[in-house]
Each structure stands twice: as structure tokens, then as C-alpha cells.
Amino acid sequence: MKSIEELKAIRDRMQPTLNLRDSDKGTRIVVGMATCGIAAGARPVLAAITEEVAARGLHDVMVTQTGCIGICRLEPIVEVYQNGEKVTYVKMTAERAKRVVADHIVNGNVVTEFTIGADQ
């Protein structure tokens, strides 16, 4: 960064992402990245989600990480916040993550077989 103009350009580019944190508009995808999640394979899940969101050009989707979600036996865990509601996906893989982006994020259809209650 060499000028104030570059700094302003960065701010303008990132502002929609910051606004997404404070509103119910758009979609927020949270991947559990505590040691239990990482040990269970959360890194490839996070990478797959990030790549799929970028490849599809989804600008109203924010992908973030969090620590322990609290149900280690179901890791990797992905939570999707959309329209004021939360869907929790469990035992995720990179392939499952791509399907969640395609079916849930793009087409609005929750992938129920990957949700928290479906495995019991």
C-alpha cells in the first residue's frame, strides 16, 4: 500500500463483507476450525467452500472460521446463516461442502441428509 487512494480502494472493496456481518442479508458460512475440527478434516472443507464460492462468483456470501462449536464427535461442522436462520451441517467432507454450496447456498435447498439430526 503506497497511497491513501489504495487504502480507500481496499476499504471500498471490503465494505460489503463487513456489512454482511451485521445484517440478516446475504449468507454467512462458518466452519469449525478448533483442533477437533482440524483433526477431523475441516481444512479441506474450508478450502472447498471458499473455492466453490469464488468459482461461482457469490458476492453476498461470507465464509469465516470459528473455534469449537461444541459437538466434537460430529466434526467437521459447518453452520450456514441465511435469512435469519441457521442450518448446522455435520461430518462434512470437501465433496459434501461443494454440494451444500450448490444446493443450499445457490438453489435454496437445505441438504437435509448432512444436517445435525439426520445422522441419528
Backbone as XML, in Angstrom:
<?xml version="1.0"?>
<chain id="A" units="angstrom">
  <residue number="1" name="MET">
    <atom name="N" x="0.850" y="-1.147" z="0.000"/>
    <atom name="CA" x="0.000" y="0.000" z="0.000"/>
    <atom name="C" x="0.909" y="1.227" z="0.000"/>
  </residue>
  <residue number="2" name="LYS">
    <atom name="N" x="0.740" y="2.031" z="-1.009"/>
    <atom name="CA" x="1.641" y="3.170" z="-1.172"/>
    <atom name="C" x="0.943" y="4.513" z="-1.121"/>
  </residue>
  <residue number="3" name="SER">
    <atom name="N" x="-0.387" y="4.488" z="-1.096"/>
    <atom name="CA" x="-1.087" y="5.770" z="-1.078"/>
    <atom name="C" x="-2.420" y="5.640" z="-0.350"/>
  </residue>
  <residue number="4" name="ILE">
    <atom name="N" x="-2.977" y="6.767" z="-0.013"/>
    <atom name="CA" x="-4.279" y="6.804" z="0.637"/>
    <atom name="C" x="-5.368" y="6.303" z="-0.311"/>
  </residue>
  <residue number="5" name="GLU">
    <atom name="N" x="-5.164" y="6.496" z="-1.610"/>
    <atom name="CA" x="-6.128" y="6.017" z="-2.604"/>
    <atom name="C" x="-6.203" y="4.495" z="-2.601"/>
  </residue>
  <residue number="6" name="GLU">
    <atom name="N" x="-5.043" y="3.837" z="-2.461"/>
    <atom name="CA" x="-5.032" y="2.375" z="-2.387"/>
    <atom name="C" x="-5.772" y="1.901" z="-1.142"/>
  </residue>
  <residue number="7" name="LEU">
    <atom name="N" x="-5.551" y="2.581" z="-0.031"/>
    <atom name="CA" x="-6.234" y="2.230" z="1.205"/>
    <atom name="C" x="-7.748" y="2.406" z="1.057"/>
  </residue>
  <residue number="8" name="LYS">
    <atom name="N" x="-8.179" y="3.482" z="0.434"/>
    <atom name="CA" x="-9.605" y="3.716" z="0.210"/>
    <atom name="C" x="-10.200" y="2.652" z="-0.710"/>
  </residue>
  <residue number="9" name="ALA">
    <atom name="N" x="-9.437" y="2.240" z="-1.713"/>
    <atom name="CA" x="-9.910" y="1.197" z="-2.628"/>
    <atom name="C" x="-10.102" y="-0.126" z="-1.881"/>
  </residue>
  <residue number="10" name="ILE">
    <atom name="N" x="-9.181" y="-0.443" z="-0.995"/>
    <atom name="CA" x="-9.308" y="-1.664" z="-0.193"/>
    <atom name="C" x="-10.535" y="-1.574" z="0.701"/>
  </residue>
  <residue number="11" name="ARG">
    <atom name="N" x="-10.731" y="-0.429" z="1.347"/>
    <atom name="CA" x="-11.901" y="-0.227" z="2.202"/>
    <atom name="C" x="-13.190" y="-0.410" z="1.405"/>
  </residue>
  <residue number="12" name="ASP">
    <atom name="N" x="-13.261" y="0.205" z="0.230"/>
    <atom name="CA" x="-14.469" y="0.116" z="-0.591"/>
    <atom name="C" x="-14.735" y="-1.313" z="-1.043"/>
  </residue>
  <residue number="13" name="ARG">
    <atom name="N" x="-13.687" y="-2.054" z="-1.335"/>
    <atom name="CA" x="-13.827" y="-3.440" z="-1.775"/>
    <atom name="C" x="-14.294" y="-4.339" z="-0.630"/>
  </residue>
  <residue number="14" name="MET">
    <atom name="N" x="-13.870" y="-4.067" z="0.594"/>
    <atom name="CA" x="-14.191" y="-4.914" z="1.739"/>
    <atom name="C" x="-15.471" y="-4.509" z="2.471"/>
  </residue>
  <residue number="15" name="GLN">
    <atom name="N" x="-15.979" y="-3.326" z="2.254"/>
    <atom name="CA" x="-17.148" y="-2.838" z="2.981"/>
    <atom name="C" x="-18.359" y="-3.761" z="2.876"/>
  </residue>
  <residue number="16" name="PRO">
    <atom name="N" x="-18.709" y="-4.298" z="1.714"/>
    <atom name="CA" x="-19.864" y="-5.210" z="1.666"/>
    <atom name="C" x="-19.690" y="-6.433" z="2.556"/>
  </residue>
  <residue number="17" name="THR">
    <atom name="N" x="-18.477" y="-6.922" z="2.687"/>
    <atom name="CA" x="-18.215" y="-8.067" z="3.552"/>
    <atom name="C" x="-18.447" y="-7.700" z="5.004"/>
  </residue>
  <residue number="18" name="LEU">
    <atom name="N" x="-18.001" y="-6.536" z="5.411"/>
    <atom name="CA" x="-18.202" y="-6.093" z="6.788"/>
    <atom name="C" x="-19.675" y="-5.871" z="7.083"/>
  </residue>
  <residue number="19" name="ASN">
    <atom name="N" x="-20.395" y="-5.301" z="6.142"/>
    <atom name="CA" x="-21.817" y="-5.069" z="6.341"/>
    <atom name="C" x="-22.574" y="-6.377" z="6.490"/>
  </residue>
  <residue number="20" name="LEU">
    <atom name="N" x="-22.109" y="-7.436" z="5.839"/>
    <atom name="CA" x="-22.768" y="-8.731" z="5.904"/>
    <atom name="C" x="-22.744" y="-9.275" z="7.319"/>
  </residue>
  <residue number="21" name="ARG">
    <atom name="N" x="-21.712" y="-8.974" z="8.087"/>
    <atom name="CA" x="-21.611" y="-9.451" z="9.469"/>
    <atom name="C" x="-22.716" y="-8.903" z="10.349"/>
  </residue>
  <residue number="22" name="ASP">
    <atom name="N" x="-23.174" y="-7.704" z="10.070"/>
    <atom name="CA" x="-24.113" y="-7.019" z="10.939"/>
    <atom name="C" x="-25.546" y="-7.026" z="10.435"/>
  </residue>
  <residue number="23" name="SER">
    <atom name="N" x="-25.854" y="-7.845" z="9.460"/>
    <atom name="CA" x="-27.213" y="-7.847" z="8.940"/>
    <atom name="C" x="-27.675" y="-9.268" z="8.659"/>
  </residue>
  <residue number="24" name="ASP">
    <atom name="N" x="-28.961" y="-9.394" z="8.410"/>
    <atom name="CA" x="-29.522" y="-10.690" z="8.041"/>
    <atom name="C" x="-29.507" y="-10.890" z="6.529"/>
  </residue>
  <residue number="25" name="LYS">
    <atom name="N" x="-28.983" y="-9.914" z="5.805"/>
    <atom name="CA" x="-28.905" y="-10.026" z="4.355"/>
    <atom name="C" x="-27.706" y="-10.885" z="3.994"/>
  </residue>
  <residue number="26" name="GLY">
    <atom name="N" x="-27.791" y="-11.559" z="2.893"/>
    <atom name="CA" x="-26.684" y="-12.383" z="2.452"/>
    <atom name="C" x="-26.585" y="-13.668" z="3.254"/>
  </residue>
  <residue number="27" name="THR">
    <atom name="N" x="-25.475" y="-14.340" z="3.077"/>
    <atom name="CA" x="-25.249" y="-15.645" z="3.691"/>
    <atom name="C" x="-23.897" y="-15.648" z="4.379"/>
  </residue>
  <residue number="28" name="ARG">
    <atom name="N" x="-23.864" y="-16.256" z="5.554"/>
    <atom name="CA" x="-22.602" y="-16.429" z="6.265"/>
    <atom name="C" x="-22.403" y="-17.915" z="6.492"/>
  </residue>
  <residue number="29" name="ILE">
    <atom name="N" x="-21.255" y="-18.424" z="6.071"/>
    <atom name="CA" x="-20.893" y="-19.828" z="6.256"/>
    <atom name="C" x="-19.744" y="-19.873" z="7.258"/>
  </residue>
  <residue number="30" name="VAL">
    <atom name="N" x="-19.945" y="-20.621" z="8.347"/>
    <atom name="CA" x="-18.955" y="-20.698" z="9.415"/>
    <atom name="C" x="-18.457" y="-22.138" z="9.525"/>
  </residue>
  <residue number="31" name="VAL">
    <atom name="N" x="-17.145" y="-22.300" z="9.465"/>
    <atom name="CA" x="-16.524" y="-23.624" z="9.564"/>
    <atom name="C" x="-15.815" y="-23.730" z="10.904"/>
  </residue>
  <residue number="32" name="GLY">
    <atom name="N" x="-16.127" y="-24.784" z="11.662"/>
    <atom name="CA" x="-15.466" y="-25.021" z="12.940"/>
    <atom name="C" x="-14.020" y="-25.440" z="12.720"/>
  </residue>
  <residue number="33" name="MET">
    <atom name="N" x="-13.097" y="-24.599" z="13.205"/>
    <atom name="CA" x="-11.674" y="-24.846" z="12.975"/>
    <atom name="C" x="-10.889" y="-24.967" z="14.282"/>
  </residue>
  <residue number="34" name="ALA">
    <atom name="N" x="-11.511" y="-25.522" z="15.327"/>
    <atom name="CA" x="-10.758" y="-25.833" z="16.539"/>
    <atom name="C" x="-9.922" y="-27.089" z="16.245"/>
  </residue>
  <residue number="35" name="THR">
    <atom name="N" x="-9.112" y="-27.505" z="17.204"/>
    <atom name="CA" x="-8.251" y="-28.671" z="16.957"/>
    <atom name="C" x="-9.058" y="-29.911" z="16.614"/>
  </residue>
  <residue number="36" name="CYS">
    <atom name="N" x="-10.244" y="-30.059" z="17.225"/>
    <atom name="CA" x="-11.074" y="-31.231" z="16.908"/>
    <atom name="C" x="-11.547" y="-31.179" z="15.458"/>
  </residue>
  <residue number="37" name="GLY">
    <atom name="N" x="-11.949" y="-30.012" z="14.983"/>
    <atom name="CA" x="-12.396" y="-29.867" z="13.600"/>
    <atom name="C" x="-11.263" y="-30.084" z="12.617"/>
  </residue>
  <residue number="38" name="ILE">
    <atom name="N" x="-10.112" y="-29.507" z="12.920"/>
    <atom name="CA" x="-8.953" y="-29.665" z="12.035"/>
    <atom name="C" x="-8.547" y="-31.129" z="11.966"/>
  </residue>
  <residue number="39" name="ALA">
    <atom name="N" x="-8.519" y="-31.808" z="13.115"/>
    <atom name="CA" x="-8.149" y="-33.227" z="13.141"/>
    <atom name="C" x="-9.126" y="-34.085" z="12.347"/>
  </residue>
  <residue number="40" name="ALA">
    <atom name="N" x="-10.386" y="-33.662" z="12.306"/>
    <atom name="CA" x="-11.409" y="-34.416" z="11.587"/>
    <atom name="C" x="-11.470" y="-34.078" z="10.099"/>
  </residue>
  <residue number="41" name="GLY">
    <atom name="N" x="-10.720" y="-33.043" z="9.652"/>
    <atom name="CA" x="-10.687" y="-32.715" z="8.235"/>
    <atom name="C" x="-11.316" y="-31.399" z="7.848"/>
  </residue>
  <residue number="42" name="ALA">
    <atom name="N" x="-11.367" y="-30.442" z="8.763"/>
    <atom name="CA" x="-12.014" y="-29.161" z="8.464"/>
    <atom name="C" x="-11.250" y="-28.301" z="7.458"/>
  </residue>
  <residue number="43" name="ARG">
    <atom name="N" x="-9.928" y="-28.447" z="7.388"/>
    <atom name="CA" x="-9.169" y="-27.613" z="6.430"/>
    <atom name="C" x="-9.614" y="-27.844" z="4.984"/>
  </residue>
  <residue number="44" name="PRO">
    <atom name="N" x="-9.694" y="-29.090" z="4.513"/>
    <atom name="CA" x="-10.174" y="-29.288" z="3.134"/>
    <atom name="C" x="-11.618" y="-28.837" z="2.935"/>
  </residue>
  <residue number="45" name="VAL">
    <atom name="N" x="-12.432" y="-28.928" z="3.979"/>
    <atom name="CA" x="-13.816" y="-28.463" z="3.893"/>
    <atom name="C" x="-13.846" y="-26.949" z="3.702"/>
  </residue>
  <residue number="46" name="LEU">
    <atom name="N" x="-13.081" y="-26.228" z="4.523"/>
    <atom name="CA" x="-12.997" y="-24.770" z="4.388"/>
    <atom name="C" x="-12.478" y="-24.380" z="3.012"/>
  </residue>
  <residue number="47" name="ALA">
    <atom name="N" x="-11.444" y="-25.060" z="2.551"/>
    <atom name="CA" x="-10.882" y="-24.761" z="1.222"/>
    <atom name="C" x="-11.908" y="-25.008" z="0.122"/>
  </residue>
  <residue number="48" name="ALA">
    <atom name="N" x="-12.634" y="-26.109" z="0.205"/>
    <atom name="CA" x="-13.632" y="-26.434" z="-0.822"/>
    <atom name="C" x="-14.747" y="-25.394" z="-0.855"/>
  </residue>
  <residue number="49" name="ILE">
    <atom name="N" x="-15.205" y="-24.969" z="0.316"/>
    <atom name="CA" x="-16.268" y="-23.963" z="0.372"/>
    <atom name="C" x="-15.775" y="-22.643" z="-0.208"/>
  </residue>
  <residue number="50" name="THR">
    <atom name="N" x="-14.590" y="-22.225" z="0.209"/>
    <atom name="CA" x="-14.034" y="-20.960" z="-0.277"/>
    <atom name="C" x="-13.848" y="-20.988" z="-1.785"/>
  </residue>
  <residue number="51" name="GLU">
    <atom name="N" x="-13.313" y="-22.077" z="-2.304"/>
    <atom name="CA" x="-13.098" y="-22.204" z="-3.747"/>
    <atom name="C" x="-14.413" y="-22.224" z="-4.512"/>
  </residue>
  <residue number="52" name="GLU">
    <atom name="N" x="-15.397" y="-22.929" z="-3.995"/>
    <atom name="CA" x="-16.690" y="-23.032" z="-4.681"/>
    <atom name="C" x="-17.415" y="-21.687" z="-4.697"/>
  </residue>
  <residue number="53" name="VAL">
    <atom name="N" x="-17.370" y="-20.972" z="-3.588"/>
    <atom name="CA" x="-17.991" y="-19.640" z="-3.518"/>
    <atom name="C" x="-17.308" y="-18.698" z="-4.517"/>
  </residue>
  <residue number="54" name="ALA">
    <atom name="N" x="-15.978" y="-18.753" z="-4.575"/>
    <atom name="CA" x="-15.236" y="-17.900" z="-5.515"/>
    <atom name="C" x="-15.514" y="-18.295" z="-6.959"/>
  </residue>
  <residue number="55" name="ALA">
    <atom name="N" x="-15.524" y="-19.587" z="-7.239"/>
    <atom name="CA" x="-15.745" y="-20.068" z="-8.611"/>
    <atom name="C" x="-17.127" y="-19.678" z="-9.128"/>
  </residue>
  <residue number="56" name="ARG">
    <atom name="N" x="-18.097" y="-19.641" z="-8.235"/>
    <atom name="CA" x="-19.460" y="-19.274" z="-8.627"/>
    <atom name="C" x="-19.701" y="-17.767" z="-8.583"/>
  </residue>
  <residue number="57" name="GLY">
    <atom name="N" x="-18.712" y="-17.011" z="-8.121"/>
    <atom name="CA" x="-18.840" y="-15.554" z="-8.064"/>
    <atom name="C" x="-19.921" y="-15.082" z="-7.102"/>
  </residue>
  <residue number="58" name="LEU">
    <atom name="N" x="-20.053" y="-15.749" z="-5.973"/>
    <atom name="CA" x="-21.086" y="-15.408" z="-4.997"/>
    <atom name="C" x="-20.581" y="-14.276" z="-4.105"/>
  </residue>
  <residue number="59" name="HIS">
    <atom name="N" x="-21.049" y="-13.058" z="-4.376"/>
    <atom name="CA" x="-20.549" y="-11.878" z="-3.681"/>
    <atom name="C" x="-21.271" y="-11.592" z="-2.372"/>
  </residue>
  <residue number="60" name="ASP">
    <atom name="N" x="-22.439" y="-12.178" z="-2.165"/>
    <atom name="CA" x="-23.181" y="-11.931" z="-0.931"/>
    <atom name="C" x="-22.992" y="-13.064" z="0.082"/>
  </residue>
  <residue number="61" name="VAL">
    <atom name="N" x="-21.900" y="-13.823" z="-0.077"/>
    <atom name="CA" x="-21.597" y="-14.936" z="0.817"/>
    <atom name="C" x="-20.267" y="-14.671" z="1.505"/>
  </residue>
  <residue number="62" name="MET">
    <atom name="N" x="-20.280" y="-14.756" z="2.842"/>
    <atom name="CA" x="-19.063" y="-14.583" z="3.623"/>
    <atom name="C" x="-18.715" y="-15.928" z="4.257"/>
  </residue>
  <residue number="63" name="VAL">
    <atom name="N" x="-17.492" y="-16.378" z="4.061"/>
    <atom name="CA" x="-17.008" y="-17.631" z="4.639"/>
    <atom name="C" x="-16.054" y="-17.273" z="5.768"/>
  </residue>
  <residue number="64" name="THR">
    <atom name="N" x="-16.336" y="-17.784" z="6.974"/>
    <atom name="CA" x="-15.495" y="-17.493" z="8.127"/>
    <atom name="C" x="-15.184" y="-18.772" z="8.893"/>
  </residue>
  <residue number="65" name="GLN">
    <atom name="N" x="-14.271" y="-18.628" z="9.848"/>
    <atom name="CA" x="-13.890" y="-19.727" z="10.718"/>
    <atom name="C" x="-14.299" y="-19.398" z="12.139"/>
  </residue>
  <residue number="66" name="THR">
    <atom name="N" x="-14.463" y="-20.428" z="12.944"/>
    <atom name="CA" x="-14.690" y="-20.240" z="14.369"/>
    <atom name="C" x="-13.939" y="-21.326" z="15.110"/>
  </residue>
  <residue number="67" name="GLY">
    <atom name="N" x="-13.936" y="-21.229" z="16.410"/>
    <atom name="CA" x="-13.304" y="-22.253" z="17.235"/>
    <atom name="C" x="-14.248" y="-23.422" z="17.417"/>
  </residue>
  <residue number="68" name="CYS">
    <atom name="N" x="-14.243" y="-23.975" z="18.601"/>
    <atom name="CA" x="-15.044" y="-25.157" z="18.906"/>
    <atom name="C" x="-16.533" y="-24.826" z="18.887"/>
  </residue>
  <residue number="69" name="ILE">
    <atom name="N" x="-17.294" y="-25.618" z="18.163"/>
    <atom name="CA" x="-18.744" y="-25.455" z="18.112"/>
    <atom name="C" x="-19.403" y="-26.276" z="19.222"/>
  </residue>
  <residue number="70" name="GLY">
    <atom name="N" x="-18.706" y="-27.296" z="19.718"/>
    <atom name="CA" x="-19.172" y="-27.991" z="20.903"/>
    <atom name="C" x="-19.645" y="-29.416" z="20.737"/>
  </residue>
  <residue number="71" name="ILE">
    <atom name="N" x="-19.643" y="-29.941" z="19.546"/>
    <atom name="CA" x="-20.062" y="-31.324" z="19.331"/>
    <atom name="C" x="-18.975" y="-32.043" z="18.526"/>
  </residue>
  <residue number="72" name="CYS">
    <atom name="N" x="-17.871" y="-32.290" z="19.207"/>
    <atom name="CA" x="-16.663" y="-32.775" z="18.541"/>
    <atom name="C" x="-16.869" y="-34.084" z="17.777"/>
  </residue>
  <residue number="73" name="ARG">
    <atom name="N" x="-17.742" y="-34.943" z="18.247"/>
    <atom name="CA" x="-17.929" y="-36.231" z="17.571"/>
    <atom name="C" x="-18.567" y="-36.084" z="16.186"/>
  </residue>
  <residue number="74" name="LEU">
    <atom name="N" x="-19.103" y="-34.893" z="15.891"/>
    <atom name="CA" x="-19.755" y="-34.659" z="14.601"/>
    <atom name="C" x="-18.921" y="-33.790" z="13.661"/>
  </residue>
  <residue number="75" name="GLU">
    <atom name="N" x="-17.679" y="-33.514" z="14.035"/>
    <atom name="CA" x="-16.794" y="-32.691" z="13.208"/>
    <atom name="C" x="-16.458" y="-33.404" z="11.907"/>
  </residue>
  <residue number="76" name="PRO">
    <atom name="N" x="-16.103" y="-32.637" z="10.904"/>
    <atom name="CA" x="-16.147" y="-31.191" z="10.716"/>
    <atom name="C" x="-17.590" y="-30.671" z="10.639"/>
  </residue>
  <residue number="77" name="ILE">
    <atom name="N" x="-17.776" y="-29.516" z="11.252"/>
    <atom name="CA" x="-19.100" y="-28.888" z="11.319"/>
    <atom name="C" x="-19.086" y="-27.580" z="10.536"/>
  </residue>
  <residue number="78" name="VAL">
    <atom name="N" x="-20.163" y="-27.356" z="9.788"/>
    <atom name="CA" x="-20.346" y="-26.123" z="9.018"/>
    <atom name="C" x="-21.724" y="-25.575" z="9.366"/>
  </residue>
  <residue number="79" name="GLU">
    <atom name="N" x="-21.767" y="-24.300" z="9.731"/>
    <atom name="CA" x="-23.040" y="-23.648" z="10.005"/>
    <atom name="C" x="-23.314" y="-22.629" z="8.899"/>
  </residue>
  <residue number="80" name="VAL">
    <atom name="N" x="-24.545" y="-22.626" z="8.406"/>
    <atom name="CA" x="-24.968" y="-21.687" z="7.370"/>
    <atom name="C" x="-26.038" y="-20.776" z="7.966"/>
  </residue>
  <residue number="81" name="TYR">
    <atom name="N" x="-25.743" y="-19.478" z="7.977"/>
    <atom name="CA" x="-26.684" y="-18.465" z="8.454"/>
    <atom name="C" x="-27.238" y="-17.747" z="7.229"/>
  </residue>
  <residue number="82" name="GLN">
    <atom name="N" x="-28.564" y="-17.834" z="7.083"/>
    <atom name="CA" x="-29.200" y="-17.257" z="5.902"/>
    <atom name="C" x="-30.635" y="-16.873" z="6.266"/>
  </residue>
  <residue number="83" name="ASN">
    <atom name="N" x="-31.022" y="-15.665" z="5.919"/>
    <atom name="CA" x="-32.393" y="-15.187" z="6.170"/>
    <atom name="C" x="-32.788" y="-15.327" z="7.632"/>
  </residue>
  <residue number="84" name="GLY">
    <atom name="N" x="-31.865" y="-15.065" z="8.538"/>
    <atom name="CA" x="-32.163" y="-15.125" z="9.965"/>
    <atom name="C" x="-32.237" y="-16.523" z="10.546"/>
  </residue>
  <residue number="85" name="GLU">
    <atom name="N" x="-31.904" y="-17.543" z="9.778"/>
    <atom name="CA" x="-31.958" y="-18.924" z="10.251"/>
    <atom name="C" x="-30.583" y="-19.565" z="10.161"/>
  </residue>
  <residue number="86" name="LYS">
    <atom name="N" x="-30.375" y="-20.602" z="10.988"/>
    <atom name="CA" x="-29.114" y="-21.329" z="10.989"/>
    <atom name="C" x="-29.370" y="-22.794" z="10.668"/>
  </residue>
  <residue number="87" name="VAL">
    <atom name="N" x="-28.549" y="-23.341" z="9.772"/>
    <atom name="CA" x="-28.564" y="-24.773" z="9.474"/>
    <atom name="C" x="-27.180" y="-25.302" z="9.823"/>
  </residue>
  <residue number="88" name="THR">
    <atom name="N" x="-27.132" y="-26.397" z="10.595"/>
    <atom name="CA" x="-25.866" y="-26.980" z="11.006"/>
    <atom name="C" x="-25.636" y="-28.273" z="10.240"/>
  </residue>
  <residue number="89" name="TYR">
    <atom name="N" x="-24.531" y="-28.296" z="9.491"/>
    <atom name="CA" x="-24.123" y="-29.486" z="8.740"/>
    <atom name="C" x="-23.007" y="-30.183" z="9.499"/>
  </residue>
  <residue number="90" name="VAL">
    <atom name="N" x="-23.045" y="-31.515" z="9.557"/>
    <atom name="CA" x="-22.077" y="-32.276" z="10.339"/>
    <atom name="C" x="-21.386" y="-33.338" z="9.482"/>
  </residue>
  <residue number="91" name="LYS">
    <atom name="N" x="-20.248" y="-33.807" z="10.005"/>
    <atom name="CA" x="-19.450" y="-34.835" z="9.340"/>
    <atom name="C" x="-19.187" y="-34.459" z="7.879"/>
  </residue>
  <residue number="92" name="MET">
    <atom name="N" x="-18.776" y="-33.217" z="7.686"/>
    <atom name="CA" x="-18.592" y="-32.688" z="6.345"/>
    <atom name="C" x="-17.304" y="-33.182" z="5.710"/>
  </residue>
  <residue number="93" name="THR">
    <atom name="N" x="-17.325" y="-33.247" z="4.392"/>
    <atom name="CA" x="-16.149" y="-33.517" z="3.567"/>
    <atom name="C" x="-16.091" y="-32.426" z="2.511"/>
  </residue>
  <residue number="94" name="ALA">
    <atom name="N" x="-15.011" y="-32.393" z="1.768"/>
    <atom name="CA" x="-14.902" y="-31.397" z="0.698"/>
    <atom name="C" x="-16.009" y="-31.598" z="-0.333"/>
  </residue>
  <residue number="95" name="GLU">
    <atom name="N" x="-16.322" y="-32.833" z="-0.655"/>
    <atom name="CA" x="-17.375" y="-33.114" z="-1.641"/>
    <atom name="C" x="-18.741" y="-32.684" z="-1.124"/>
  </residue>
  <residue number="96" name="ARG">
    <atom name="N" x="-19.016" y="-32.996" z="0.134"/>
    <atom name="CA" x="-20.283" y="-32.578" z="0.734"/>
    <atom name="C" x="-20.381" y="-31.052" z="0.777"/>
  </residue>
  <residue number="97" name="ALA">
    <atom name="N" x="-19.270" y="-30.411" z="1.097"/>
    <atom name="CA" x="-19.249" y="-28.947" z="1.177"/>
    <atom name="C" x="-19.606" y="-28.322" z="-0.166"/>
  </residue>
  <residue number="98" name="LYS">
    <atom name="N" x="-19.068" y="-28.864" z="-1.243"/>
    <atom name="CA" x="-19.398" y="-28.348" z="-2.571"/>
    <atom name="C" x="-20.883" y="-28.520" z="-2.868"/>
  </residue>
  <residue number="99" name="ARG">
    <atom name="N" x="-21.445" y="-29.640" z="-2.441"/>
    <atom name="CA" x="-22.877" y="-29.862" z="-2.665"/>
    <atom name="C" x="-23.718" y="-28.888" z="-1.851"/>
  </residue>
  <residue number="100" name="VAL">
    <atom name="N" x="-23.290" y="-28.584" z="-0.624"/>
    <atom name="CA" x="-24.015" y="-27.610" z="0.200"/>
    <atom name="C" x="-24.016" y="-26.249" z="-0.476"/>
  </residue>
  <residue number="101" name="VAL">
    <atom name="N" x="-22.874" y="-25.841" z="-1.030"/>
    <atom name="CA" x="-22.826" y="-24.555" z="-1.735"/>
    <atom name="C" x="-23.789" y="-24.584" z="-2.923"/>
  </residue>
  <residue number="102" name="ALA">
    <atom name="N" x="-23.747" y="-25.644" z="-3.707"/>
    <atom name="CA" x="-24.598" y="-25.724" z="-4.899"/>
    <atom name="C" x="-26.082" y="-25.799" z="-4.539"/>
  </residue>
  <residue number="103" name="ASP">
    <atom name="N" x="-26.436" y="-26.721" z="-3.653"/>
    <atom name="CA" x="-27.849" y="-26.951" z="-3.363"/>
    <atom name="C" x="-28.435" y="-25.919" z="-2.398"/>
  </residue>
  <residue number="104" name="HIS">
    <atom name="N" x="-27.741" y="-25.667" z="-1.292"/>
    <atom name="CA" x="-28.297" y="-24.785" z="-0.269"/>
    <atom name="C" x="-28.048" y="-23.313" z="-0.581"/>
  </residue>
  <residue number="105" name="ILE">
    <atom name="N" x="-26.800" y="-22.960" z="-0.796"/>
    <atom name="CA" x="-26.464" y="-21.544" z="-0.965"/>
    <atom name="C" x="-26.993" y="-21.003" z="-2.290"/>
  </residue>
  <residue number="106" name="VAL">
    <atom name="N" x="-26.779" y="-21.719" z="-3.369"/>
    <atom name="CA" x="-27.191" y="-21.234" z="-4.693"/>
    <atom name="C" x="-28.681" y="-21.463" z="-4.944"/>
  </residue>
  <residue number="107" name="ASN">
    <atom name="N" x="-29.179" y="-22.682" z="-4.653"/>
    <atom name="CA" x="-30.548" y="-23.036" z="-5.020"/>
    <atom name="C" x="-31.562" y="-22.976" z="-3.882"/>
  </residue>
  <residue number="108" name="GLY">
    <atom name="N" x="-31.095" y="-22.732" z="-2.650"/>
    <atom name="CA" x="-32.011" y="-22.574" z="-1.526"/>
    <atom name="C" x="-32.593" y="-23.849" z="-0.962"/>
  </residue>
  <residue number="109" name="ASN">
    <atom name="N" x="-31.992" y="-24.993" z="-1.283"/>
    <atom name="CA" x="-32.490" y="-26.278" z="-0.798"/>
    <atom name="C" x="-31.542" y="-26.855" z="0.246"/>
  </residue>
  <residue number="110" name="VAL">
    <atom name="N" x="-31.984" y="-26.916" z="1.502"/>
    <atom name="CA" x="-31.161" y="-27.478" z="2.566"/>
    <atom name="C" x="-30.873" y="-28.944" z="2.247"/>
  </residue>
  <residue number="111" name="VAL">
    <atom name="N" x="-29.624" y="-29.353" z="2.410"/>
    <atom name="CA" x="-29.224" y="-30.740" z="2.161"/>
    <atom name="C" x="-29.447" y="-31.501" z="3.474"/>
  </residue>
  <residue number="112" name="THR">
    <atom name="N" x="-30.668" y="-31.951" z="3.698"/>
    <atom name="CA" x="-31.069" y="-32.483" z="4.997"/>
    <atom name="C" x="-30.269" y="-33.710" z="5.431"/>
  </residue>
  <residue number="113" name="GLU">
    <atom name="N" x="-29.791" y="-34.513" z="4.506"/>
    <atom name="CA" x="-29.051" y="-35.711" z="4.920"/>
    <atom name="C" x="-27.697" y="-35.402" z="5.543"/>
  </residue>
  <residue number="114" name="PHE">
    <atom name="N" x="-27.235" y="-34.143" z="5.441"/>
    <atom name="CA" x="-25.975" y="-33.750" z="6.071"/>
    <atom name="C" x="-26.190" y="-32.929" z="7.342"/>
  </residue>
  <residue number="115" name="THR">
    <atom name="N" x="-27.444" y="-32.730" z="7.737"/>
    <atom name="CA" x="-27.714" y="-31.871" z="8.895"/>
    <atom name="C" x="-27.571" y="-32.625" z="10.210"/>
  </residue>
  <residue number="116" name="ILE">
    <atom name="N" x="-27.596" y="-31.871" z="11.280"/>
    <atom name="CA" x="-27.273" y="-32.411" z="12.599"/>
    <atom name="C" x="-28.203" y="-33.542" z="13.045"/>
  </residue>
  <residue number="117" name="GLY">
    <atom name="N" x="-29.448" y="-33.532" z="12.709"/>
    <atom name="CA" x="-30.366" y="-34.579" z="13.140"/>
    <atom name="C" x="-30.422" y="-35.790" z="12.240"/>
  </residue>
  <residue number="118" name="ALA">
    <atom name="N" x="-29.909" y="-35.678" z="11.048"/>
    <atom name="CA" x="-30.049" y="-36.746" z="10.053"/>
    <atom name="C" x="-29.186" y="-37.967" z="10.321"/>
  </residue>
  <residue number="119" name="ASP">
    <atom name="N" x="-28.114" y="-37.810" z="11.086"/>
    <atom name="CA" x="-27.188" y="-38.929" z="11.283"/>
    <atom name="C" x="-27.627" y="-39.863" z="12.406"/>
  </residue>
  <residue number="120" name="GLN">
    <atom name="N" x="-28.700" y="-39.548" z="13.089"/>
    <atom name="CA" x="-29.116" y="-40.357" z="14.232"/>
    <atom name="C" x="-30.256" y="-41.293" z="13.873"/>
  </residue>
</chain>
